[in-house]
Amino acid sequence: MQTFAMVLFVDIRGFTAFAEKQEVAAGLPAFLADFGRAVERSFPATVWFNKGLGDGAMLVREVARTDNPASLFDGVAAAIAEVESAFAALCGVFATQMGVKAELHLGWGLTRGHVHKVTVNGHGDDYVGSNVNKAARLCDAARPFGMAVDAEDFDGLPSEVTARFHRQIRPTKGIGDVEVLVTPEIFSQFVPREKLREAPEVHVAGVCVRGEGDQVEVLLAKRSATRSLFPGLVEGCGGQLRPAETFADGVRRHYRAEFGIEVAVDRDCFCLYEIREPGEPLIPGIRFLCTFKRQLREELASPNHSQVWWCSVDELRRMESRGFIAGLREQFLGLIDRWQARR
C-alpha cells in the first residue's frame, strides 16, 4: 500500500570501531538498549514506526501530503535534539562505568514523500521504496556526525531554520544528485570536487499584470503578520529555484502553488535583486514581468498572506514605498513601464 510519510534514519557514528575494543564488550548490550529506549521516548510508537537496526534505527511517520513541511520539520528537529542530549548523557555514564571514553556521535538522514507499506511474512509492517533508500543514503552521508535533509522534500523552510544548515548537491550512490541541507559538521568535511557541487540559494520572482492600456492591473499580496521575515509588507510572488529548473519554470511554479494562477513569463523583461539579512548568506534573485493567463482555484488567496488583490497601476504609483519590501514598489513600476513601452 502506498502512503505518504517522513522517513528518518539514525546511526551511531564510530560504533563499529568502538565495539572492537575488548574492554567495552560487556557494557555494549545495555548501552544499545538504553539508546533504543531514548529513541522510543522521543519518537513514540503511537506516532512513529520504529525499526531497530542494532546501532541505529529506521523511523517512519505517516503524514498527509498537505501537512506543513516546516511544522513537520520542527517536530522532528525537537525530537532529534532530545535524543542527542540523552545520547550524550549515555556516553558519559558508559565512560564512567567502563573506564573507557565513549567518543560517539549520531548521524541522521531525513526525507519526506511516498513510501510503500508492506507486511513482512505476516509478522508486522515495514516500509520500502525510493524515499526509504534515500533517507538511508543521507544518513550514511551524515559524517562525521550531524544531519542531512533532502532539501526538495522540505522546500520553503523558514530562514531561521535554513540558517543552521548549508545547501549542497551531493551525488548519491544508486540515486543520483540530491540537493541536501547539511549541518556544519558535515559541510566542513573534505569531499573531492568531482563528488560535490555547491548549491547556493537562488530566488526567482514575478510581478503579474493583466489588462490593456490604462486598464492594466497588478497583482499584490500582503505578507501575514506572523511571517518571520517582512511581516505585513506587500510583495509579489516568488521563492527558491529548484535544481534543474529554469528561471521561467520556477516563477510559474510559485504562482501556481501560492496563488493558484497560471502566468506567462516575459523572459525579456526582468531585473536582478538581492536579499540581505544580518547573519545570513546573501541570496541573489531575478524578477520577471508576468502576464495573467487564468485562475486555477475558485478563490484568489494564499495561506501565507493576509490579503491578495488586483490594483491599478495608477493606484500602485500612489502607494507609499514603506508598505512594501524595500525597493519592491520601484522594481514593480520599472518592469511595468518597460513592458508598456514595448507594446
C-alpha positions, 0 to 999 in steps of 0.5 A, spaced: 500 500 500 502 506 498 502 512 503 505 518 504 510 519 510 517 522 513 522 517 513 528 518 518 534 514 519 539 514 525 546 511 526 551 511 531 557 514 528 564 510 530 560 504 533 563 499 529 570 501 531 568 502 538 565 495 539 572 492 537 575 494 543 575 488 548 574 492 554 567 495 552 564 488 550 560 487 556 557 494 557 555 494 549 548 490 550 545 495 555 548 501 552 544 499 545 538 498 549 538 504 553 539 508 546 533 504 543 529 506 549 531 514 548 529 513 541 522 510 543 521 516 548 522 521 543 519 518 537 513 514 540 510 508 537 503 511 537 506 516 532 512 513 529 514 506 526 520 504 529 525 499 526 531 497 530 537 496 526 542 494 532 546 501 532 541 505 529 534 505 527 529 506 521 523 511 523 517 512 519 511 517 520 505 517 516 503 524 514 498 527 509 501 530 503 498 537 505 501 537 512 506 543 513 513 541 511 516 546 516 511 544 522 513 537 520 520 539 520 520 542 527 517 536 530 522 532 528 528 537 529 525 537 537 525 530 537 532 529 534 535 534 539 532 530 545 535 524 543 542 527 542 542 530 549 540 523 552 545 520 547 550 524 550 548 523 557 549 515 555 556 516 553 558 519 559 555 514 564 558 508 559 565 512 560 564 512 567 562 505 568 567 502 563 573 506 564 573 507 557 571 514 553 565 513 549 567 518 543 560 517 539 556 521 535 549 520 531 548 521 524 541 522 521 538 522 514 531 525 513 526 525 507 519 526 506 514 523 500 511 516 498 513 510 501 510 503 500 507 499 506 508 492 506 507 486 511 513 482 512 511 474 512 505 476 516 509 478 522 508 486 522 509 492 517 515 495 514 516 500 509 520 500 502 521 504 496 525 510 493 524 515 499 526 509 504 533 508 500 534 515 500 533 517 507 538 511 508 543 514 503 543 521 507 544 518 513 550 514 511 552 521 508 551 524 515 559 524 517 562 525 521 556 526 525 550 531 524 544 531 519 542 531 512 535 533 509 533 532 502 532 539 501 526 538 495 522 534 500 522 540 505 522 546 500 520 553 503 523 552 510 523 558 514 530 562 514 531 561 521 531 554 520 535 554 513 540 558 517 543 552 521 544 548 515 548 549 508 545 547 501 549 542 497 548 537 491 551 531 493 551 525 488 548 519 491 550 512 490 544 508 486 540 515 486 543 520 483 544 528 485 540 530 491 540 537 493 541 536 501 541 541 507 547 539 511 549 541 518 556 544 519 559 538 521 558 535 515 559 541 510 566 542 513 568 535 511 573 534 505 569 531 499 573 531 492 570 536 487 568 531 482 563 528 488 560 535 490 557 541 487 555 547 491 548 549 491 547 556 493 540 559 494 537 562 488 530 566 488 526 567 482 520 572 482 514 575 478 510 581 478 503 579 474 499 584 470 493 583 466 489 588 462 490 593 456 492 600 456 490 604 462 486 598 464 492 594 466 492 591 473 497 588 478 497 583 482 499 584 490 499 580 496 500 582 503 505 578 507 501 575 514 503 578 520 506 572 523 511 571 517 518 571 520 521 575 515 517 582 512 511 581 516 505 585 513 509 588 507 506 587 500 510 583 495 509 579 489 510 572 488 516 568 488 521 563 492 527 558 491 529 555 484 529 548 484 535 544 481 534 543 474 529 548 473 529 554 469 528 561 471 521 561 467 519 554 470 520 556 477 516 563 477 510 559 474 511 554 479 510 559 485 504 562 482 501 556 481 502 553 488 501 560 492 496 563 488 493 558 484 494 562 477 497 560 471 502 566 468 506 567 462 513 569 463 516 575 459 523 572 459 525 579 456 523 583 461 526 582 468 531 585 473 536 582 478 535 583 486 538 581 492 536 579 499 540 581 505 539 579 512 544 580 518 547 573 519 545 570 513 548 568 506 546 573 501 541 570 496 541 573 489 534 573 485 531 575 478 524 578 477 520 577 471 514 581 468 508 576 468 502 576 464 495 573 467 493 567 463 487 564 468 485 562 475 486 555 477 482 555 484 475 558 485 478 563 490 484 568 489 488 567 496 494 564 499 495 561 506 501 565 507 498 572 506 493 576 509 490 579 503 491 578 495 488 583 490 488 586 483 490 594 483 491 599 478 497 601 476 495 608 477 493 606 484 500 602 485 504 609 483 500 612 489 502 607 494 507 609 499 514 605 498 514 603 506 508 598 505 512 594 501 519 590 501 524 595 500 525 597 493 519 592 491 514 598 489 520 601 484 522 594 481 514 593 480 513 600 476 520 599 472 518 592 469 511 595 468 513 601 464 518 597 460 513 592 458 508 598 456 513 601 452 514 595 448 507 594 446 
